[in-house]
């Protein structure tokens, strides 16, 4: 370990506003020298890593001719156990999740060359269940965008219209499923990153209750907002994958629930009739809302009502504040966690991603200009807040999450699920290559008005396709009580049975 010199301590003291005498600085240097053996010992001790249980070949970068939507970041075939609920099923893994021996760029040029030495918990669980890891799917640059225009080296294109965004940041997942390459993937969600691409690509995306799926071994953004969740071609695909990856792993401090196993698949066989669905007034008619999107979601809810569900409008004024609360948490929190703590959750007992943290610290400090636009924005804005109001807005936003959650909880005493459009409008055109800084940033955030509040509140939410505006899918979002993913799956499966969303047949049910 390198020991600070007297000159190092003098410089650091001055930066910290401390007036120390030379004698004090020399004594401090001596104290630091006394700590050296402890830190040297820590350097030489072998810390436990997450297990890598199954052999694998390294794989290869995707052939461009077989990757027309840029959905794949890396291709491989890692076989798991010989049997299990996922036996023989090929699963895609978002490229912010560790798969040992495979490149992991997290959508960024900063992490080019990084290869994890451990498997994330969700990867091990998929392999234990007999699944096959088919590769790493493309994600947005550091997962900082709800649009698919920031991934490196190319934007991810929507299979329904390649000129349009696939949504982000789990863009490759949604594009691969929509294109027919896969039936299920694992994605991540901090502001809508599972549900937005699901909505825009016409697939199913489920953000579970915060902490239901362990985040261990995934690149974090803000621990109180970090979620992993399943994406699938159908509700049943998503339910099956959730049944495999959910549950405590003993390593993730985000997890506080018991180890009781939940039968998510049984909810698929329950009737839609009798379910109480609350149409959230504030989720419609937003300033950015597309009228045809609002109407299609209302029509879908009307079909559910004709099938026997009870549908009624409910007002939750706090919903309009949810996006602002989530924004304050993620901007300041992510900047502090990524750039101040280098992915290490100080004050958190759990598994810390040593290799990932070391690679990240080296990369962004050496080449900060390679940060994505939203990352640069967050870094500078947090630095300004640290000078003038350090932690004030972040702390208040964290406190405001409690009345936000309480408002949804109160509504959910009267309804089994809440409903609204996932995104206020269908997939937008990809921004031009010469788009300015502000446009690139805003186009990564302007679709999250309905999704981000539930990252802030922690409630489980699912997006499923409910029809089309022109050739573009529209997503219906359902939200349930904490740890009640079964109600989401019951309602979603019931709706799915009503008709083919691609032909808007549900509207005529």
Secondary structure, DSSP 4 states (H G I P E B T S, - for coil): -PPPPHHHHHHHHHHTT----HHHHHHHHHHHHHHHHHHHHHHHS--------S-----BPPPGGG-TT--EEEEEEEE--SSSTTTT-EEEEETTB--TTSB--TT-STTTT-B-SS--HHHHHHHHTT-EEEEEEP--GGG--SSSSS-SSS--EETTEEEEE--SSSHHHHHHHHTTS-SEEEEEESSSTTHHHHHHHT-EEEE-STTSB--TTB--S-TTT-EEEEEESSHHHHHHHHHHHBB--SS-TT--S-------GGGGGS-STT-EEEEEGGGSS-TT--HHHHHHHHHHHHHHHHTT-EEEEE--TTHHHHHHHHHHHHHHHHHIIIIISTT--TT--S---HHHHHHHHHHHHH-GGGS-HHHHHHHHHHHHHHHHSTTHHHHHHHHHHHHHHHHHHHHTTT-SEEEEESSSS-PPBPPPTT--HHHHHHTTTTT-TTTHHHHHH---EEEEEEEEETTEEEEEEEE-STT-HHHHHHHHHHHHTT--GGGTGGGG-
